[in-house]
């Protein structure tokens, strides 16, 4: 009754005060819709799409070679230590270099399995305003939401797992020894390397995870064939109208 009365008043006022677009917006809000999809559909469809991306990303990355065998996310040596790596390779220490590289990625693979629960909890806390903003936001908008809401928690969860994993494969010692040798060389103007290996791998692991989540999210946005349910088709069909025209 109240909704009908408000709508009637607004329709009267629209003759002098509102554009048709403004009136439609008010009507949508009063009807609990957002221009063709309901609030429930917006959140349900977005949740389903993001869950698909989350499960796909965490499952793939947490397997052996999930990072190490994927050039999109493979973790290299820290940039400031590449010359140490090159020097070791020149001295024929290829195996040790590769052992360090492999161990960095193995640590990230172990940690990635812990991400899904954090992401799911973030989804539970998503509001309608969050959902509709992400639906309209275009490529990567859902992933940006996760970066904003989960980075701190993921860092706390990932760091001890990665630290433990690096220790198990002796990567921390190999790394520390290599850097110590370099830092003690009498090279004029040399700057010492103080890279926190655990922090570096934690950051790179999260970067890779978010990259793969975004990749799947954008596939659903961009390919109708990836919209495998009715609600996905409806919600992202609605989202298509907000894509910039070429």
N, C-alpha and C positions, 0 to 999 in steps of 0.2 A: 504494500500500500504506500509506504513512505517513498519507495523507489519510483513508483508510478507518479506520485505527486511531484517529486523533484524533477523527473523527466519532463512532466507537463510544464512546469514553471520554466525550465531551461529552454524548452522548445519555444515558448512565448518570447522569452528574452532574446532568443537567437534571431528574431526578426530584425532586431536593431543592434544587437551586441556581439553576436557570434558568427564566425564563418562556418560553412558546412563542415570543414575539417575539424574545427574546434568542437562543434556539436557532436560529431561522430566520436571523437575522443572521449567526451563526457559520457555519451551513451554506452560506449564500450566499458568504461570504468564501472558504471552503475550496473551493467549486466554481467560484470565479472569476466569480461573477455578482453582481448587485446587485438582488435582488428582481425578477427577470423579464427583465433585460437583462444581457448579459455586459459585462465591462470593455471589450473591444474594440468592442462595439456602442455603448456610451456615448460613447466618444471619437470613433468614426467618425461617429456621427449628429450629435453636437455640432459636430464639425469641418465636416461638410457644411453644416449650417444656418448656421454663422457665415461660412463662405466665400460662401454665397449672399448674405448680408447685406453682406459686405465688398465683393464685386464689384459688387453693385447700387449701393451707396453711393458708392464711389470712381468708378465709371463715370459716374454721374449728376452728381456734384459737380464732376468735373474737366472737364466740357464747358462751352462758353461759356454763360453764364447759369445754370450749375449752382447757384451761390450767388445771383447778382444777380437771377435770375428766380424764386427760391424764397423766399417770405416766411417759411418756417420757419427758414431759415438765413441769410437776407440780412444782410450785415454793415452796421450803421449807423455813423454817426459816434460816436466815444467820448462817453459821456454828459456828461463834464465840458466837452466842446466843443460841445454842441448849441446853446448860445446864440450861439456864433460862427457856426454854420451858419444859425441863424435871422436873425442880423444881415445876413449875406451875401445871404440870400434877400430881405430887406426892401430891400436896396440894388439889387435886380435882378440879382444874380449867380447866378441859378439854374443856369446852365450849368456854372459852376465848381464849385458845390456838388455837382451830379450827377456831374461828372467825377471828383471825389474819391471819392464813394460807389461809382461804378462801378469805379474803380481798386482800391479795397480788396477788392472782391469778385473782380475778375479775378485778383488776386494769390493769393487763397485757392483759386480754381479751378485755377491752375497748380500749386500745391503739393499739392493733393489727389491728383493722379496718382501721387505718390511714396509714398502711404500703404500701398498694397496689399502691397508686398513686406515692409514692417515688420510688418503684421498676420499675414501668412503665416508669417513666422519665429516670431512669438509662438505661433501655433497648433502649430508643430512642437515647441515646447518645453513644451506643455501636458501635465501629468501626468494619470493616471487620477483622482487625488484632485481635481485642478482640474476635470476634466470632469464628474464626478458631482456635485460641489458646484454647478456651473453649471446642470446639468440640473435639479437639485432647487431651485435658487435662485429660480426665478420670473422674471418680466419684468425684462429689463435685466441679468441676472446675467452673461451673456457679455460685454456691452458694458463692464460694470464691470471685468471681468477685463482687457480690452484697455486700459482707462484706466490700470489699475495697472501693466501690463507694457510699455506702448508710449509713454506720454506724454513721457517724457524723450527717447527716441530720435526721436519725431516732431517735437518742438520743435527738436531739432538739425537735422533734415532740412528742416523747413518754413521756418525763419527766413531762411536765405540765399536761398532761392527767392523768398520774399515780399519780402525787402528789394530784391532785384534787379528784381523785377516792378514794385514801387512806383516804383523809380528810372526804369525804362524809360518809364513813362507820365507821368513828372514829378509823380506824386502826392506824393512826399516834399517837393518844393519848394513845391508849391501849399499843402500842409498847413503846412509851416514858415513860409511867408509869412503865411498867415492867422492862425496862432497868434502870430507875432511882432507883427503889427499890434495884436492884442488885448492882448498882454502889455505893450506900450508905451503903451497908453491910460491917461491919468491918472484912473483910477476909484478913489475912496476904498474901502479895504477889499478891493480886488480881489486874488484869489489867482492867481498865475501858473500857466499850464498847461504841464506838462512831459511830456505823454504820449509814450511811445515808440511811434510808429505801427506799426513792424514787430512789436513784441511784442504789441500790441493785436490786430492782424490775425492773427498766428500763433495766439493763444489762441482767437479767434473761429472761425478755420478749423477748429481741432481740435474745438471745441464742436459746430460744425455737422456735422462728419464723424461724431462719436460719436452725435449725435442721430439721423442717418439710419441708421446701423448698428443702433442700438437699435430703431428703428421696424420694420425688416425682421425683426430677431430676434423681436420681440414678435408680429409677424404670424404667424410660423411657430408660435410657442407657442400663439397664440390661435385660429388658423383651421386646421382639419383640411385644408382645400383647399390650403393652402400647403405641406403635407407631401408633397412630390412624389416621394418614393422610399420603398421598404420600410423602410429603416433609420430615416428621419425619422419615419415613422408609428409605428414600434415605440418609439423612444427618447422621443419627445414624447408618445406615448400613455402611456408609463410616467410621464413628468413630470407629466401631468395630475392624477395622484392626489395630488400635493403642493400643488396650488392650494388656497388657502383657500376654504372653503365659504361661500356667501352666506347 
